[in-house]
Each structure stands twice: as structure tokens, then as C-alpha cells.
């Protein structure tokens, strides 16, 4: 039970969320046709997806886009999981805001107040072997980048429509 508790405690730490949001933003900017950054509101939609094992699992390079991701829930008769995203957004507002604050204070993200966009820092010093991230965090970071790329293909209203989120 101690190992499970430790894993849950680690996962619920906003600094993990800050890392995932940084990777999400990087994926968004790298994939966006003009290299633009995401509006901060998209981070509030992405975080509940990235912090849920059931919602994170179907994200992979084998899926072409956000529509394919949504269809994966519909084909498995798992639409209730998809509909849960809206409630998860409401419940995780404080967590997401704290994760954004940590990402900004550590220099991973930069907030442009005029446009409401979050930009990612590109040059990050790689951790030494002793301080390296766990492979599960790296794997989830790659999934966050994929999700960011999918979001970059659509407007915020289209993303909300696909994911059944009311803004």
C-alpha cells in the first residue's frame, strides 16, 4: 500500500502537472502551422486529460488526430469517460492554476498577458543521470506533446466541441 500511496502523491503534485503542461505547450507550438502558442484556456482542458490514466491511455502517435482520439471512446462504448472531462475540468481548476504558476515561476512557461497565451521555453538543461525523470513521466510527457499537437490543429471552440466541454 505504501508504494501505491507514494505513486498517487507524486502524480497529484502540481510540479508534475507543470512538466506536463510545458510538454503540452511545446507540442502545440512545434505542430502549429505558424508556430503560435496556445491560449491558456486550453491548458485547463488539457490538464484533466493528462492527469487521468483512462483519458491519457489512448493518446499515441498511432492516432492521426483529436477526432481519432474521441472516436476511440465511442467505439469502446466508453462515452461516459469522454463526458467526464467537463466535470474533471471543474474539479481541477486549482490544481491546473497551481501547475501553471509553478511552470511560470520555474521558467518552463511564459505568460503573455495581452494575448492570454502561454509560451514554452525551448532551451532546458537536461537533468543528470542521477536526477533524471522516471520513464513513466517521460512517456506521459510525450503523450502531452502529442495532445498539444492535436489541439494545435483546431480552434478552442472546436476542441471544446470534440471533447464535449462547455466553455
DSSP file (Angstrom, degrees, kcal/mol; ACC not computed):
  #  RESIDUE AA STRUCTURE BP1 BP2  ACC     N-H-->O    O-->H-N    N-H-->O    O-->H-N    TCO  KAPPA ALPHA  PHI   PSI    X-CA   Y-CA   Z-CA
    1    1 A X     >        0   0    0      0, 0.0     4,-2.3     0, 0.0     5,-0.2   0.000 360.0 360.0 360.0 -31.1    0.0    0.0    0.0
    2    2 A X  H  >  +     0   0    0      1,-0.2     4,-2.3     2,-0.2     5,-0.1   0.881 360.0  50.0 -63.3 -39.3    2.9    2.4    0.7
    3    3 A X  H  > S+     0   0    0      2,-0.2     4,-2.1     1,-0.2    -1,-0.2   0.895 111.3  48.6 -67.1 -40.5    4.1    2.2   -2.9
    4    4 A X  H  > S+     0   0    0      2,-0.2     4,-2.4     1,-0.2    -2,-0.2   0.905 111.3  50.1 -65.2 -42.3    0.7    3.0   -4.3
    5    5 A X  H  X S+     0   0    0     -4,-2.3     4,-2.6     1,-0.2    -2,-0.2   0.921 110.6  49.8 -61.0 -44.6    0.3    5.9   -1.9
    6    6 A X  H  X S+     0   0    0     -4,-2.3     4,-2.4     1,-0.2    -1,-0.2   0.895 110.7  49.7 -62.4 -40.7    3.6    7.3   -2.9
    7    7 A X  H  X S+     0   0    0     -4,-2.1     4,-2.4     2,-0.2    -1,-0.2   0.914 112.3  47.3 -64.9 -42.9    2.7    7.0   -6.6
    8    8 A X  H  X S+     0   0    0     -4,-2.4     4,-1.9     2,-0.2    -2,-0.2   0.901 111.9  50.6 -64.9 -40.6   -0.6    8.8   -6.1
    9    9 A X  H  < S+     0   0    0     -4,-2.6    -2,-0.2     1,-0.2     4,-0.2   0.914 112.0  47.3 -63.5 -43.2    1.1   11.5   -4.1
   10   10 A X  H >< S+     0   0    0     -4,-2.4     3,-1.3     1,-0.2     6,-0.3   0.915 111.3  50.5 -63.5 -43.9    3.7   12.0   -6.8
   11   11 A X  H 3< S+     0   0    0     -4,-2.4    -1,-0.2     1,-0.3    -2,-0.2   0.854 108.6  52.2 -64.9 -34.9    1.0   12.1   -9.5
   12   12 A X  T 3< S+     0   0    0     -4,-1.9     2,-0.4    -5,-0.2    -1,-0.3   0.384  82.2 112.4 -85.7   5.3   -1.1   14.7   -7.7
   13   13 A X    X>  -     0   0    0     -3,-1.3     3,-1.5    -4,-0.2     4,-1.3  -0.657  68.4-138.7 -78.1 126.9    1.9   17.0   -7.2
   14   14 A X  H 3> S+     0   0    0     -2,-0.4     4,-2.3     1,-0.3    -1,-0.1   0.731  99.8  68.6 -60.6 -20.7    1.4   20.2   -9.3
   15   15 A X  H 3> S+     0   0    0      2,-0.2     4,-1.8     1,-0.2    -1,-0.3   0.850  98.7  50.5 -67.9 -30.8    5.0   20.2  -10.3
   16   16 A X  H <> S+     0   0    0     -3,-1.5     4,-2.4    -6,-0.3    -1,-0.2   0.906 109.9  51.0 -66.5 -41.6    4.3   17.0  -12.4
   17   17 A X  H  X S+     0   0    0     -4,-1.3     4,-2.6     1,-0.2    -2,-0.2   0.871 106.2  54.8 -60.9 -37.8    1.4   19.0  -13.9
   18   18 A X  H  X S+     0   0    0     -4,-2.3     4,-2.1     2,-0.2    -1,-0.2   0.912 108.7  48.2 -63.0 -42.3    3.8   21.9  -14.6
   19   19 A X  H  X S+     0   0    0     -4,-1.8     4,-2.3     2,-0.2    -2,-0.2   0.930 112.6  48.2 -62.4 -46.0    6.1   19.4  -16.5
   20   20 A X  H  X S+     0   0    0     -4,-2.4     4,-2.6     1,-0.2    -2,-0.2   0.888 111.5  49.5 -64.6 -39.4    3.1   18.0  -18.5
   21   21 A X  H  X S+     0   0    0     -4,-2.6     4,-2.6     2,-0.2    -1,-0.2   0.865 109.3  52.6 -68.1 -34.9    1.8   21.5  -19.4
   22   22 A X  H  X S+     0   0    0     -4,-2.1     4,-2.4     2,-0.2    -2,-0.2   0.931 112.2  45.0 -63.2 -44.9    5.3   22.5  -20.5
   23   23 A X  H  X S+     0   0    0     -4,-2.3     4,-2.6     2,-0.2    -2,-0.2   0.894 112.4  52.2 -65.9 -39.8    5.4   19.4  -22.8
   24   24 A X  H  X S+     0   0    0     -4,-2.6     4,-2.3     2,-0.2    -2,-0.2   0.935 111.5  46.4 -58.7 -48.2    1.8   20.1  -24.0
   25   25 A X  H  X S+     0   0    0     -4,-2.6     4,-2.7     2,-0.2     5,-0.2   0.890 111.6  51.4 -64.1 -40.8    2.7   23.7  -24.9
   26   26 A X  H  X S+     0   0    0     -4,-2.4     4,-2.6     1,-0.2    -1,-0.2   0.926 111.1  47.9 -61.8 -44.9    5.9   22.6  -26.6
   27   27 A X  H  X S+     0   0    0     -4,-2.6     4,-1.5     2,-0.2    -2,-0.2   0.885 112.1  50.3 -63.4 -38.7    3.9   20.1  -28.7
   28   28 A X  H  X S+     0   0    0     -4,-2.3     4,-2.3    -5,-0.2     3,-0.2   0.957 114.0  43.3 -62.6 -51.7    1.4   22.7  -29.6
   29   29 A X  H  < S+     0   0    0     -4,-2.7    -2,-0.2     1,-0.2    -1,-0.2   0.888 113.4  51.6 -64.4 -40.3    3.9   25.3  -30.7
   30   30 A X  H  < S+     0   0    0     -4,-2.6    -1,-0.2    -5,-0.2    -2,-0.2   0.813 118.7  36.8 -66.5 -30.0    6.0   22.7  -32.6
   31   31 A X  H  < S+     0   0    0     -4,-1.5    -2,-0.2    -3,-0.2    -1,-0.2   0.711  88.3 106.8 -97.2 -24.0    3.0   21.5  -34.5
   32   32 A X  S >< S-     0   0    0     -4,-2.3     3,-1.2     4,-0.2   121,-0.1  -0.309  76.5-124.7 -59.9 137.0    1.0   24.7  -35.1
   33   33 A X  T 3  S+     0   0    0    119,-0.3    -1,-0.1     1,-0.3   120,-0.0   0.821 110.4  29.2 -54.6 -34.4    1.2   25.8  -38.7
   34   34 A X  T 3  S-     0   0    0      2,-0.0    -1,-0.3     0, 0.0    -2,-0.1   0.359 112.6-111.3-107.3   5.1    2.6   29.3  -37.7
   35   35 A X    <   +     0   0    0     -3,-1.2    -2,-0.1     1,-0.2    -6,-0.1   0.667  62.1 160.6  75.6  16.5    4.3   28.2  -34.5
   36   36 A X        -     0   0    0     -8,-0.1    -4,-0.2     1,-0.1     2,-0.2  -0.225  37.8-116.4 -69.4 161.0    1.8   30.1  -32.4
   37   37 A X        -     0   0    0      1,-0.1     2,-0.1    -7,-0.0    82,-0.1  -0.610  31.5-100.3 -96.0 157.4    1.3   29.3  -28.7
   38   38 A X  E     -A  118   0A   0     80,-0.6    80,-2.3    -2,-0.2     2,-0.2  -0.463  34.5-107.4 -77.6 148.8   -1.9   28.0  -27.1
   39   39 A X  E >>  -A  117   0A   0     78,-0.2     3,-1.9    -2,-0.1     4,-0.5  -0.508  34.0-116.0 -67.1 142.9   -4.3   30.2  -25.3
   40   40 A X  H >> S+     0   0    0     76,-3.3     3,-1.3     1,-0.3     4,-0.9   0.792 111.1  70.2 -56.6 -30.1   -4.1   29.5  -21.6
   41   41 A X  H >> S+     0   0    0     75,-0.3     4,-0.9     1,-0.3     3,-0.6   0.827  89.4  62.4 -58.5 -32.2   -7.6   28.2  -21.5
   42   42 A X  H <> S+     0   0    0     -3,-1.9     4,-2.6     1,-0.2     3,-0.3   0.809  95.3  60.7 -63.9 -29.1   -6.5   25.1  -23.5
   43   43 A X  H <X S+     0   0    0     -3,-1.3     4,-2.4    -4,-0.5    -1,-0.2   0.839  99.5  55.4 -66.5 -32.1   -4.3   24.2  -20.6
   44   44 A X  H <X S+     0   0    0     -4,-0.9     4,-0.5    -3,-0.6    -1,-0.2   0.762 112.2  43.4 -72.4 -23.8   -7.3   23.9  -18.4
   45   45 A X  H  X S+     0   0    0     -4,-0.9     4,-0.7    -3,-0.3    -2,-0.2   0.851 115.8  47.8 -82.9 -39.4   -8.8   21.5  -20.9
   46   46 A X  H >X S+     0   0    0     -4,-2.6     4,-2.6     1,-0.2     3,-0.5   0.877 100.1  65.1 -71.1 -38.9   -5.6   19.5  -21.3
   47   47 A X  H 3X S+     0   0    0     -4,-2.4     4,-1.6     1,-0.3    -1,-0.2   0.891  99.7  49.7 -58.7 -45.5   -4.7   19.1  -17.7
   48   48 A X  H 3< S+     0   0    0     -4,-0.5    -1,-0.3     1,-0.2     7,-0.2   0.841 113.8  48.2 -63.3 -29.4   -7.6   16.8  -16.7
   49   49 A X  H X< S+     0   0    0     -4,-0.7     3,-1.1    -3,-0.5    -2,-0.2   0.924 112.7  47.4 -71.5 -44.8   -6.9   14.6  -19.7
   50   50 A X  H 3< S+     0   0    0     -4,-2.6    -2,-0.2     1,-0.2    -1,-0.2   0.693 111.7  50.9 -72.1 -19.0   -3.2   14.4  -18.9
   51   51 A X  T 3< S+     0   0    0     -4,-1.6     2,-0.5    -5,-0.2    -1,-0.2   0.309  95.6  81.3-102.1   9.3   -3.8   13.6  -15.2
   52   52 A X    <>  -     0   0    0     -3,-1.1     4,-2.5     1,-0.1     5,-0.2  -0.965  65.1-152.9-117.7 122.7   -6.3   10.8  -15.8
   53   53 A X  H  > S+     0   0    0     -2,-0.5     4,-2.1     1,-0.2    -1,-0.1   0.898  97.7  50.1 -59.2 -42.1   -4.9    7.3  -16.7
   54   54 A X  H  > S+     0   0    0      1,-0.2     4,-0.5     2,-0.2    -1,-0.2   0.856 116.1  41.1 -67.2 -35.0   -8.1    6.4  -18.6
   55   55 A X  H  4 S+     0   0    0     -7,-0.2    -1,-0.2     1,-0.1    -2,-0.2   0.772 116.9  48.9 -82.7 -26.6   -8.0    9.6  -20.7
   56   56 A X  H >< S+     0   0    0     -4,-2.5     3,-1.6     1,-0.2    -2,-0.2   0.820  95.1  73.9 -80.4 -33.0   -4.2    9.5  -21.2
   57   57 A X  H 3< S+     0   0    0     -4,-2.1    -1,-0.2     1,-0.3    -2,-0.1   0.861  91.9  51.6 -53.7 -46.9   -4.0    5.9  -22.3
   58   58 A X  T 3< S+     0   0    0     -4,-0.5     2,-0.6    -3,-0.1    -1,-0.3   0.579  83.7 105.9 -72.7  -5.5   -5.5    6.3  -25.9
   59   59 A X    <   +     0   0    0     -3,-1.6     2,-0.3    -4,-0.2    87,-0.1  -0.624  47.1 131.0 -77.2 120.2   -3.1    9.1  -26.7
   60   60 A X  S >  S-     0   0    0     -2,-0.6     3,-1.2    83,-0.1     9,-0.0  -0.981  70.2-103.6-159.6 166.4   -0.4    7.8  -29.1
   61   61 A X  T 3  S+     0   0    0     -2,-0.3    -2,-0.0     1,-0.2    -1,-0.0   0.649 111.7  72.9 -68.8 -14.6    1.4    8.5  -32.4
   62   62 A X  T 3  S+     0   0    0      2,-0.0     2,-0.3     0, 0.0    -1,-0.2   0.746  83.2  79.7 -73.5 -21.6   -0.7    5.8  -34.0
   63   63 A X  S <  S-     0   0    0     -3,-1.2     3,-0.1     1,-0.1    -3,-0.0  -0.684  73.5-148.2 -86.4 139.9   -3.8    8.1  -33.8
   64   64 A X        -     0   0    0     -2,-0.3     2,-0.3     1,-0.1    -1,-0.1   0.850  63.7 -28.4 -77.4 -34.8   -3.9   10.7  -36.5
   65   65 A X  S  > S-     0   0    0      1,-0.1     4,-1.6    86,-0.0     3,-0.2  -0.912  75.1 -69.3-166.1-175.4   -5.7   13.5  -34.7
   66   66 A X  H  > S+     0   0    0     -2,-0.3     4,-2.4    84,-0.3     5,-0.2   0.845 123.2  58.2 -64.1 -35.7   -8.1   14.6  -32.0
   67   67 A X  H  > S+     0   0    0      1,-0.2     4,-2.5     2,-0.2    -1,-0.2   0.905 105.4  49.9 -62.1 -41.0  -11.1   13.2  -33.8
   68   68 A X  H  > S+     0   0    0      2,-0.2     4,-1.4     1,-0.2    -1,-0.2   0.881 108.8  53.1 -64.0 -38.8   -9.5    9.7  -33.8
   69   69 A X  H  X S+     0   0    0     -4,-1.6     4,-0.7     2,-0.2     3,-0.3   0.932 110.8  46.0 -60.8 -47.3   -8.9   10.1  -30.1
   70   70 A X  H >X S+     0   0    0     -4,-2.4     4,-1.4     1,-0.2     3,-1.0   0.907 109.3  55.2 -63.9 -42.6  -12.6   10.9  -29.5
   71   71 A X  H 3X S+     0   0    0     -4,-2.5     4,-2.7     1,-0.2     5,-0.2   0.800  95.8  67.4 -61.5 -28.2  -13.7    8.0  -31.7
   72   72 A X  H 3X S+     0   0    0     -4,-1.4     4,-0.9    -3,-0.3    -1,-0.2   0.845 103.6  44.5 -62.9 -31.6  -11.7    5.6  -29.6
   73   73 A X  H <<>S+     0   0    0     -3,-1.0     5,-3.2    -4,-0.7     6,-0.2   0.862 113.2  50.3 -77.7 -37.0  -14.0    6.2  -26.7
   74   74 A X  H ><5S+     0   0    0     -4,-1.4     3,-1.0     1,-0.2    -2,-0.2   0.869 109.1  50.9 -69.6 -36.0  -17.1    6.0  -28.8
   75   75 A X  H 3<5S+     0   0    0     -4,-2.7    -1,-0.2     1,-0.2    -2,-0.2   0.793 110.9  48.5 -73.2 -26.2  -16.0    2.7  -30.4
   76   76 A X  T 3<5S-     0   0    0     -4,-0.9    -1,-0.2    -5,-0.2    -2,-0.2   0.331 113.7-116.1 -91.8   7.5  -15.4    1.1  -27.0
   77   77 A X  T < 5S+     0   0    0     -3,-1.0     3,-0.2     1,-0.1    -3,-0.2   0.867  79.9 128.3  58.2  36.1  -18.7    2.3  -25.6
   78   78 A X    >>< +     0   0    0     -5,-3.2     3,-1.3     1,-0.2     4,-1.1  -0.114  14.2 129.6-111.0  33.0  -16.8    4.5  -23.2
   79   79 A X  H 3>  +     0   0    0      1,-0.3     4,-2.6    -6,-0.2     5,-0.2   0.768  64.1  68.0 -63.6 -24.0  -18.5    7.7  -23.9
   80   80 A X  H 3> S+     0   0    0     -3,-0.2     4,-0.9     1,-0.2    -1,-0.3   0.854  97.9  52.8 -63.2 -32.4  -19.1    8.3  -20.2
   81   81 A X  H <4 S+     0   0    0     -3,-1.3     4,-0.4     2,-0.2     3,-0.4   0.908 109.5  48.4 -66.7 -41.6  -15.3    8.7  -19.8
   82   82 A X  H >< S+     0   0    0     -4,-1.1     3,-1.3     1,-0.2     4,-0.3   0.903 109.8  51.5 -64.5 -41.8  -15.4   11.3  -22.5
   83   83 A X  H >X S+     0   0    0     -4,-2.6     3,-0.6     1,-0.2     4,-0.5   0.702  98.3  68.4 -68.8 -18.0  -18.3   13.1  -20.9
   84   84 A X  H 3X S+     0   0    0     -4,-0.9     4,-2.5    -3,-0.4    -1,-0.2   0.642  77.4  82.7 -75.5 -13.3  -16.4   13.2  -17.6
   85   85 A X  H <> S+     0   0    0     -3,-1.3     4,-2.2    -4,-0.4    -1,-0.2   0.905  87.0  54.1 -59.6 -42.1  -13.8   15.7  -19.0
   86   86 A X  H <> S+     0   0    0     -3,-0.6     4,-1.7    -4,-0.3    -1,-0.2   0.927 111.8  43.8 -59.8 -45.8  -16.1   18.7  -18.3
   87   87 A X  H  X S+     0   0    0     -4,-0.5     4,-2.2     1,-0.2    -1,-0.2   0.877 111.2  54.7 -67.0 -36.6  -16.5   17.7  -14.6
   88   88 A X  H  X S+     0   0    0     -4,-2.5     4,-1.7     1,-0.2    -1,-0.2   0.861 104.5  55.2 -64.3 -35.0  -12.8   16.9  -14.3
   89   89 A X  H  < S+     0   0    0     -4,-2.2     4,-0.3    -5,-0.2    -1,-0.2   0.939 108.7  47.6 -62.2 -46.3  -12.0   20.4  -15.6
   90   90 A X  H >< S+     0   0    0     -4,-1.7     3,-1.0     1,-0.2     4,-0.3   0.917 113.6  47.2 -60.4 -44.5  -14.2   22.0  -12.9
   91   91 A X  H 3< S+     0   0    0     -4,-2.2     4,-0.3     1,-0.2     3,-0.3   0.768 114.0  47.3 -70.6 -25.1  -12.6   19.8  -10.1
   92   92 A X  T 3X S+     0   0    0     -4,-1.7     4,-2.9    -5,-0.2     5,-0.3   0.222  74.5 108.4-105.1  16.4   -9.0   20.5  -11.3
   93   93 A X  H <> S+     0   0    0     -3,-1.0     4,-2.4    -4,-0.3     5,-0.2   0.932  84.9  43.5 -57.7 -47.8   -9.1   24.3  -11.7
   94   94 A X  H  > S+     0   0    0     -4,-0.3     4,-2.6    -3,-0.3    -1,-0.2   0.921 114.6  50.1 -64.6 -43.9   -7.0   25.0   -8.6
   95   95 A X  H  > S+     0   0    0     -4,-0.3     4,-2.5     1,-0.2    -2,-0.2   0.926 112.5  47.1 -59.8 -46.0   -4.5   22.1   -9.5
   96   96 A X  H  X S+     0   0    0     -4,-2.9     4,-2.6     2,-0.2    -1,-0.2   0.914 112.2  49.5 -64.2 -43.1   -4.1   23.4  -13.1
   97   97 A X  H  X S+     0   0    0     -4,-2.4     4,-2.5    -5,-0.3    -1,-0.2   0.903 111.9  48.6 -63.9 -40.3   -3.6   27.0  -11.9
   98   98 A X  H  X S+     0   0    0     -4,-2.6     4,-2.4     2,-0.2    -1,-0.2   0.903 110.9  50.8 -64.6 -41.0   -1.0   25.9   -9.4
   99   99 A X  H  X S+     0   0    0     -4,-2.5     4,-2.5     2,-0.2    -2,-0.2   0.901 110.8  48.7 -63.5 -40.8    0.7   23.8  -12.1
  100  100 A X  H  X S+     0   0    0     -4,-2.6     4,-2.5     2,-0.2     5,-0.2   0.923 110.5  51.5 -63.9 -43.7    0.8   26.9  -14.4
  101  101 A X  H  X S+     0   0    0     -4,-2.5     4,-2.9     1,-0.2    -2,-0.2   0.910 111.4  46.9 -58.9 -43.5    2.2   29.0  -11.6
  102  102 A X  H  X S+     0   0    0     -4,-2.4     4,-2.0     2,-0.2     6,-0.3   0.922 111.6  50.9 -65.3 -43.6    4.9   26.5  -11.0
  103  103 A X  H  <>S+     0   0    0     -4,-2.5     5,-2.0     1,-0.2     6,-1.7   0.888 114.5  43.9 -61.9 -38.8    5.7   26.3  -14.7
  104  104 A X  H ><5S+     0   0    0     -4,-2.5     3,-0.9     4,-0.2    -2,-0.2   0.923 112.9  50.2 -71.9 -44.5    5.9   30.0  -14.9
  105  105 A X  H 3<5S+     0   0    0     -4,-2.9    -2,-0.2     1,-0.3    -1,-0.2   0.790 112.8  47.0 -67.9 -26.0    8.0   30.5  -11.7
  106  106 A X  T 3<5S-     0   0    0     -4,-2.0    -1,-0.3    -5,-0.2    -2,-0.2   0.507 116.9-113.6 -90.8  -4.7   10.5   27.9  -12.8
  107  107 A X  T < 5S+     0   0    0     -3,-0.9    -3,-0.2    -4,-0.4    -4,-0.1   0.576  84.6 117.9  87.0   9.9   10.8   29.4  -16.3
  108  108 A X  S   <S+     0   0    0     -5,-2.0    13,-2.8    -6,-0.3     2,-0.3   0.878  81.0  27.0 -73.8 -37.1    9.2   26.5  -18.2
  109  109 A X  E     -B  120   0A   0     -6,-1.7     2,-0.4    11,-0.2    -2,-0.3  -0.903  66.4-154.3-125.3 153.4    6.3   28.6  -19.5
  110  110 A X  E     -B  119   0A   0      9,-2.7     9,-3.3    -2,-0.3     2,-0.5  -0.998  14.4-143.0-128.0 131.6    5.9   32.4  -20.1
  111  111 A X  E     -B  118   0A   0     -2,-0.4     2,-0.9     7,-0.2     7,-0.2  -0.834   2.0-155.7-100.8 122.8    2.5   34.1  -20.0
  112  112 A X  E  >> -B  117   0A   0      5,-2.9     4,-2.3    -2,-0.5     5,-0.9  -0.860   8.7-165.5 -93.8 106.4    1.7   36.8  -22.4
  113  113 A X  T  45S+     0   0    0     -2,-0.9    -1,-0.2     1,-0.2     5,-0.0   0.818  81.6  56.5 -66.9 -31.3   -0.9   38.8  -20.6
  114  114 A X  T  45S+     0   0    0      1,-0.2    -1,-0.2    -3,-0.1    -2,-0.0   0.900 120.7  26.4 -69.2 -40.4   -2.1   40.7  -23.6
  115  115 A X  T  45S-     0   0    0     -3,-0.2    -2,-0.2     2,-0.1    -1,-0.2   0.645  99.0-128.1 -97.0 -16.1   -2.9   37.7  -25.8
  116  116 A X  T  <5 +     0   0    0     -4,-2.3   -76,-3.3     1,-0.3   -75,-0.3   0.725  62.6 137.7  75.5  21.1   -3.6   35.2  -22.9
  117  117 A X  E   < -AB  39 112A   0     -5,-0.9    -5,-2.9   -78,-0.3     2,-0.5  -0.729  48.7-141.1-103.6 150.9   -1.2   32.7  -24.4
  118  118 A X  E     -AB  38 111A   0    -80,-2.3   -80,-0.6    -2,-0.3     2,-0.3  -0.948  16.7-160.8-110.1 125.0    1.4   30.6  -22.7
  119  119 A X  E     - B   0 110A   0     -9,-3.3    -9,-2.7    -2,-0.5     2,-0.3  -0.811  12.6-131.4-104.4 144.7    4.8   30.1  -24.5
  120  120 A X  E     - B   0 109A   0     -2,-0.3     2,-0.5   -11,-0.2   -11,-0.2  -0.696  16.6-119.5 -96.8 149.2    7.2   27.3  -23.7
  121  121 A X        -     0   0    0    -13,-2.8   -95,-0.1    -2,-0.3     3,-0.1  -0.728  22.2-164.5 -83.2 130.0   10.8   27.7  -23.0
  122  122 A X        +     0   0    0     -2,-0.5     2,-1.0     1,-0.2    -1,-0.1   0.875  69.5  67.1 -85.5 -40.4   12.8   25.7  -25.6
  123  123 A X        +     0   0    0      2,-0.0     2,-0.5     0, 0.0    -1,-0.2  -0.719  61.6 163.9 -93.2 102.4   16.2   25.5  -24.1
  124  124 A X        -     0   0    0     -2,-1.0     2,-0.3    -3,-0.1   -16,-0.0  -0.964  40.0-118.9-119.0 132.4   16.1   23.4  -21.0
  125  125 A X        -     0   0    0     -2,-0.5     2,-0.2     1,-0.1    -2,-0.0  -0.524  34.1-119.7 -68.3 127.4   19.2   22.0  -19.3
  126  126 A X        -     0   0    0     -2,-0.3    -1,-0.1     1,-0.1     6,-0.1  -0.463  29.3-113.7 -69.3 136.4   19.0   18.2  -19.3
  127  127 A X        -     0   0    0     -2,-0.2     5,-0.1     1,-0.1    -1,-0.1  -0.377  32.8-106.0 -69.0 150.2   19.0   16.6  -15.9
  128  128 A X    >   -     0   0    0      1,-0.1     3,-1.3     3,-0.1     4,-0.5  -0.282  37.8 -98.2 -68.2 162.6   22.0   14.5  -14.9
  129  129 A X  G >  S+     0   0    0      1,-0.3     3,-1.0     2,-0.2    -1,-0.1   0.856 125.2  53.6 -51.3 -40.2   21.5   10.7  -14.8
  130  130 A X  G 3  S+     0   0    0      1,-0.2    -1,-0.3     0, 0.0    -3,-0.0   0.791 115.9  38.5 -69.4 -27.2   21.0   10.8  -11.0
  131  131 A X  G <  S+     0   0    0     -3,-1.3    -1,-0.2     2,-0.0    -2,-0.2   0.222  87.7 136.2-105.7  12.9   18.2   13.4  -11.3
  132  132 A X    <   -     0   0    0     -3,-1.0     2,-0.1    -4,-0.5     3,-0.1  -0.201  59.4-103.0 -64.3 151.9   16.6   12.0  -14.5
  133  133 A X        -     0   0    0      1,-0.1    -1,-0.1    -6,-0.1    -2,-0.0  -0.375  40.2 -97.2 -71.7 151.8   12.9   11.7  -14.7
  134  134 A X    >>  -     0   0    0      1,-0.1     4,-2.0    -2,-0.1     3,-0.5  -0.355  33.7-115.8 -63.8 150.8   11.1    8.4  -14.3
  135  135 A X  H 3> S+     0   0    0      1,-0.2     4,-2.7     2,-0.2     5,-0.2   0.830 115.6  58.8 -61.7 -31.0   10.3    6.7  -17.6
  136  136 A X  H 3> S+     0   0    0      2,-0.2     4,-2.4     1,-0.2    -1,-0.2   0.885 106.3  48.2 -66.4 -36.1    6.6    7.0  -16.8
  137  137 A X  H <> S+     0   0    0     -3,-0.5     4,-2.2     2,-0.2    -2,-0.2   0.901 112.2  48.7 -68.6 -40.1    6.9   10.8  -16.6
  138  138 A X  H  X S+     0   0    0     -4,-2.0     4,-2.0     2,-0.2    -2,-0.2   0.925 112.2  48.9 -64.3 -43.9    8.9   10.9  -19.9
  139  139 A X  H  X S+     0   0    0     -4,-2.7     4,-1.7     1,-0.2    -2,-0.2   0.916 112.9  47.0 -62.3 -44.1    6.3    8.7  -21.6
  140  140 A X  H  X S+     0   0    0     -4,-2.4     4,-2.1     1,-0.2    -1,-0.2   0.835 108.4  56.8 -67.9 -31.5    3.4   10.9  -20.3
  141  141 A X  H  X S+     0   0    0     -4,-2.2     4,-1.9     2,-0.2    -1,-0.2   0.889 105.7  50.2 -64.1 -39.2    5.4   14.0  -21.4
  142  142 A X  H  X S+     0   0    0     -4,-2.0     4,-2.0     2,-0.2    -2,-0.2   0.884 109.7  50.8 -66.1 -37.3    5.5   12.6  -24.9
  143  143 A X  H  X S+     0   0    0     -4,-1.7     4,-2.6     2,-0.2    -2,-0.2   0.878 107.3  54.0 -66.7 -36.6    1.7   12.0  -24.7
  144  144 A X  H  X S+     0   0    0     -4,-2.1     4,-2.3     2,-0.2    -2,-0.2   0.891 107.8  50.4 -63.3 -39.1    1.3   15.6  -23.6
  145  145 A X  H  X S+     0   0    0     -4,-1.9     4,-2.2     2,-0.2    -2,-0.2   0.906 109.9  50.0 -64.5 -41.3    3.3   16.7  -26.7
  146  146 A X  H  X S+     0   0    0     -4,-2.0     4,-2.3     2,-0.2    -2,-0.2   0.936 110.7  49.2 -62.1 -46.3    1.0   14.6  -28.9
  147  147 A X  H  X S+     0   0    0     -4,-2.6     4,-2.6     1,-0.2    -2,-0.2   0.902 109.4  52.6 -60.7 -41.3   -2.1   16.1  -27.3
  148  148 A X  H  X S+     0   0    0     -4,-2.3     4,-1.9     1,-0.2    -1,-0.2   0.895 108.2  51.1 -59.9 -40.9   -0.7   19.6  -27.8
  149  149 A X  H  X S+     0   0    0     -4,-2.2     4,-0.5     2,-0.2    -2,-0.2   0.902 110.2  49.0 -63.2 -41.3   -0.1   18.8  -31.5
  150  150 A X  H >< S+     0   0    0     -4,-2.3     3,-1.1     1,-0.2   -84,-0.3   0.919 110.9  49.9 -64.1 -43.4   -3.7   17.6  -31.8
  151  151 A X  H >< S+     0   0    0     -4,-2.6     3,-1.8     1,-0.2    -1,-0.2   0.851 101.3  64.2 -63.4 -33.6   -5.0   20.8  -30.1
  152  152 A X  H 3< S+     0   0    0     -4,-1.9  -119,-0.3     1,-0.3    -1,-0.2   0.680  92.7  63.7 -67.3 -15.9   -2.9   23.0  -32.4
  153  153 A X  T << S+     0   0    0     -3,-1.1     2,-0.3    -4,-0.5    -1,-0.3   0.570 105.7  46.5 -81.7  -8.7   -4.9   21.8  -35.4
  154  154 A X  S <  S-     0   0    0     -3,-1.8     2,-0.1    -4,-0.2     0, 0.0  -0.859  82.9-105.4-134.1 162.1   -8.2   23.3  -34.2
  155  155 A X     >  -     0   0    0     -2,-0.3     4,-2.3     1,-0.1     5,-0.2  -0.393  43.5-105.2 -76.8 165.3   -9.7   26.4  -32.7
  156  156 A X  H  > S+     0   0    0      1,-0.2     4,-2.3     2,-0.2     5,-0.2   0.863 121.5  53.0 -63.1 -35.8  -10.6   26.4  -29.0
  157  157 A X  H  > S+     0   0    0      2,-0.2     4,-2.0     1,-0.2    -1,-0.2   0.866 108.8  49.5 -69.1 -34.2  -14.3   26.1  -29.8
  158  158 A X  H  > S+     0   0    0      2,-0.2     4,-2.7     1,-0.2    -2,-0.2   0.914 110.4  49.9 -69.1 -42.7  -13.7   23.0  -32.0
  159  159 A X  H  X S+     0   0    0     -4,-2.3     4,-2.2     1,-0.2    -2,-0.2   0.930 111.9  49.0 -59.1 -45.5  -11.6   21.4  -29.3
  160  160 A X  H  <>S+     0   0    0     -4,-2.3     5,-3.0     1,-0.2     4,-0.4   0.882 111.4  49.7 -62.7 -38.9  -14.3   22.0  -26.8
  161  161 A X  H ><5S+     0   0    0     -4,-2.0     3,-1.0     3,-0.2    -2,-0.2   0.934 110.9  48.2 -66.3 -46.9  -17.0   20.6  -29.1
  162  162 A X  H 3<5S+     0   0    0     -4,-2.7    -2,-0.2     1,-0.2    -1,-0.2   0.905 116.7  42.8 -59.0 -42.4  -15.0   17.4  -29.8
  163  163 A X  T 3<5S-     0   0    0     -4,-2.2    -1,-0.2    -5,-0.2   -77,-0.2   0.379 111.1-118.9 -90.5   4.7  -14.4   16.8  -26.1
  164  164 A X  T < 5 +     0   0    0     -3,-1.0     2,-0.4    -4,-0.4   -78,-0.3   0.886  61.3 150.8  61.7  41.8  -17.9   17.7  -25.1
  165  165 A X      < -     0   0    0     -5,-3.0     2,-0.6    -6,-0.2    -1,-0.2  -0.886  40.4-144.5-108.4 134.6  -16.8   20.6  -22.9
  166  166 A X              0   0    0     -2,-0.4    -5,-0.0     1,-0.1     0, 0.0  -0.878 360.0 360.0 -98.3 121.4  -18.9   23.7  -22.3
  167  167 A X              0   0    0     -2,-0.6    -1,-0.1   -10,-0.1   -10,-0.0   0.450 360.0 360.0 -90.5 360.0  -16.8   26.8  -22.1
